[in-house]
Amino acid sequence: MVVGLAGCLGPESSVSVLSAGSLAATFEDHVGPAFKSETDITVQGEYFGSNAVMRMVEDETKHPDVVVSADATLLRDRLVGTHTDWDVEFATNVLGIGYNTDTEFGSGMAAGEHEWYDLIRETDQGDIAISNPKQDPLGYRAWQAFGLAEREHDIEGFREEVWDLVEQVAEEPQVLGGVEGGSRAGAVVYGNMARDHDIPFEPFPAAYNFADPSLADHYATAEYTFEDGTTVEGRPILYNATVLDRADAPENGRRLVEFLANNPDDVLGAAGLATADSLPRAHGTLPDGLTI
């Protein structure tokens, strides 16, 4: 399926993007250069956890043209109806562990003689990083994955035990920093993030890697509850994008969403993202001229 956008390109030569931190390198190293080459429009990106992205839009501390989320439902719940009327899902991902082979945990992962869930229980506090669940889906998906793994492998108390061991990193784009530098043994990340940093990566099994749409009902049995009482269910990883109603460069923004929705394998695939036969998929009322 291909998106087509009618109309002429406006006079602006750039488009501002506020995106999930897991796509920082994807936009800077892949999407941005390819989009610039095709359209002569420069992508100006900022990257934070998806929860933080939504909050910045809601409280108007940021005024991007395009918003991209690592959790399609999160964007829809927070922005549709108030800041936009539509979104387009364009890519998927997989959850797992990136690791440093120069550490005891990493060498054990590389050897493949023991399961990750056995190795992680032998780490010291802070050896394994996760993203802050208050800031983005990567963090709360780690909690959900640990819970599903506890059930899948019948390890009583596994989630709480591991949660006490991991270190929460405030900024999603920085979660692999310690792994690269050798101060941490590993991190729970998406596959594309490990690829971006050229770090060995072991995907979690399908039962808790949030990559299999057919397991949506199973993923939904895992929950994370925020301090305000809001609960989010586990769900397949889906990236989506929209152009805000108050965008300064709406035509350029729609052009970028069109580019993402076309799912060029040499761009998104090269960045380590996955696409599916069901994508791109639109929700809500698309702007005039933007069709799937």
N, C-alpha and C positions, 0 to 999 in steps of 0.2 A: 504494500500500500504506500502511496506517495502523496505527500501533501503538496498542494499548489496554492500559491499566493498571488492574487491579481493585484494590479496597481503598480504605480511607479515608486521607486525608492526616493525617500525624502532627502532633504539637503544634509541631514546629519551624517557624519562619517564615522560615528562610533555608537556602541550600544553598551549600557551598563548592566552588569549581571551580579546578582546576589545569590550565591549558590551554596549548596551543601559542601562542606569541607572536603568530603571524599572525592570531589570532582575538581579539586584545585589544579592538579597536574593535568587532568583531562582537558580542562579549558585552556590552561596556559600553554601546554605543549602540543596539543592535538587539535581541539575544536577551534580555538582562537586563530592560529595560523592558517588552518584550512579555510575557515570562514572568511578571513581577510583576503586570502588568495582568490576566492570565488566571487566575493561581493565588494571588496575594497572597503569593508566596514571593520573597524577595530573593536574587539571585545575588551571591555574594561571590567575585570572581575574582582569581587571580594568574596571570601570564603569563610564560612562559620558552620557550626552545627545547625542542622535544619530547624530545631526548636528555636535557637537564637535568631536564625534568619526570619522566621515568622514573627517573632517578637519585635525585631527591628522594623519590620514593615508595619506592624500593628501600631507601634508607638511613634512611627514616623521619624526614627533616628536615621534611617536609610531610605533613599528614594531611587531604587533601581528601576530600570525598564523591564527586565526579565528576572523572575524568581525561579530557582530550580531546587527541588526537594528530593531527598533520598527516601522519603516516605510519601507516596502519592496521597494517601488518606490524610496525612498531617496537613499538607498544603490545602487540600479540599476543605477540611474542617475549619481551618483558621482564616483562610483568605477568600474563598469563593462566597459570593454574596455580599461582601463588603469591599473588597479591593479588586476583584475580577469576577468574571462569570464563566470562566472556562479554564481547562488545562489539557495538556497532551502528555500521555505516558510515552516514553521513548526508549528506555533501556532497563536492564536488570543487572543483578550482581550476585555474588556469593560470599557468605561469611565463613571465616576460618581463622587460622593463626599464622602470622608472619613471625619468623624467628631468626636469631643470630646463631650461626653454627659454631661460633667460638665460645659459646656458653654451654654449661652442662645440659640445660633444658634443650637448647638448639641442637646440640650434637646428638642427643637422644632422639629428637624428632627426625633428624636427618638419617640416623641409623635405621629407623623404622622397626626397632625391636620391641618397643613398648607403645601403648596407646597414649595419645595426648592427654587424656583425662587421668591417666596414672602419673604421667610426668609432671603435669601442672600441680598436682598435690604435693610434690616434693620440692617445689620452688619456695624461695624466701619471700616475705612480704615485699611487694614492690617490684619483683622480678618481671612480672607480666603486666602490661599496660592495657587499659581499656579507655574508651572515650567517656566523658562525663554524661551519664544518662539524662541529666537535666537539660543538657544542651542539644543533644542530637540522637537520632534513631540508632546509630552505631552503638552507643552506650547502652540503651535499654534493650537492644537486640542481644547484647552479650549476656545480660541478666536472663533474658528469656531462653537463650541457647543453653546456658548452664542448667536451667531448670528442666528443659527438655532432655538434655544429656543425662541428668540424674535419673529420669524415668527410663530413658532408652537403655541405659547400661545398668540400671538397678543399683545405683550407688547412693545409699541413704545419706542425706545431709551434704551432698556434693556441692550444690549451688551456694549454700551459705559458707561452706568451707573455702571455696575458691573466691567468693566475693570478699572475704576477709583478707585474702592474699594479694589480690590485684590492686594496682594503683590507677586511680582515675586521673586522666589528663584533661585539662580544661578545654584546650583547643583541638578539635578533631584533626586538622592538618598536621599537628605536631605529635600525634600519638605514636608514630614510628620513629621519632627522633632519637629516643634512647636506645632503640633496637639497632639503628644504624650506627650509633656512636659506641655501642658495646656496654652501656650502663644498664640496659635491660635485656632480658633473655628473649622476650617475645611480646606480641600484642595481638589482641583480637581485632581484626580488620577485614575490610572487603578485599576481594581478590585483586581488583585494579590498583588499590593502594600499595599492596606488596609489589606488584609489577612496576608501578611508578618508581619505587625506591630500590628495585632490583634486589629484593629480599626473598629468600625461600618462603613458600607459602603452602600450608596444608589446609585444604577446604574441610570444613566439618561435614559429616555425613548428611545426606539429604534430609534426614529426620529433624535436623536443627540448623541447617545452613541457610534457610529462608530463600532458597533459589528455585524451588519446585512448586509452580502454581497449583499442581494437582494435590499438594499437601496443605493447602490453605486452611482447611478446617482443623487439621492437626496443629499447625502453627498457632492458630487462634486459641488453643488451650493454654498457651503460655502468656502470662500477663506481667506488666510492670505498672506499679502504682506510684504516682508522684506525690509529693508532700501535700498538695492541695486536694488530694483524694481522686484526682483524675486517673483513670486506668486505661492503658493502651494494650490491645491484644497483639500477639504476634501475627505477622502477615508477610507474604512474599515481598521481597525487595523490588520496588518499582520506582524509578526516577521519573518525575514529571516536571513540566515547565509551563509557565504562563507569562503573559505580559500584563502588567498592572494597568488599571484604568487611568491612573495619573502619570503614566510613563511620559518622559520627555521626548523619547524617540520611539513611538509605538510602531511605526512601519519597520524600522530596523529591528525592533524586538520581535515582531512577527516573522521577519525574515530569518532570524536566528532560530526561533522555534521550528520553522519550516526545515531549516538545515538539520536540526537535531532529529526531527521526526522522520526525515528521509533515511535515517540510520545507515549512513555510509560505513560499510565494514572497514574500509581503509582508515577511517577516523575513529569511530567509537570502538570498533574491534581492536584496533591497534593500541587503544588506551586501556584495554583489558576489560571493557564492559561487554555484556552479552545482549543480544536482541532475541526476540521471539516472534513466531509467526503471527501472534495476536497484536503485535506492535507495528506501527504506532497506533494508539487508541485515544480518542478524544472524549472528553467529558464536558458537559455544559454546552452553552451556546457559543460556538466559535465566531470570531470576527468575520465580517463580510470578506469574502475572497479567500479565506483560509479553510480548506476542505480536505477531508481524508477520503 
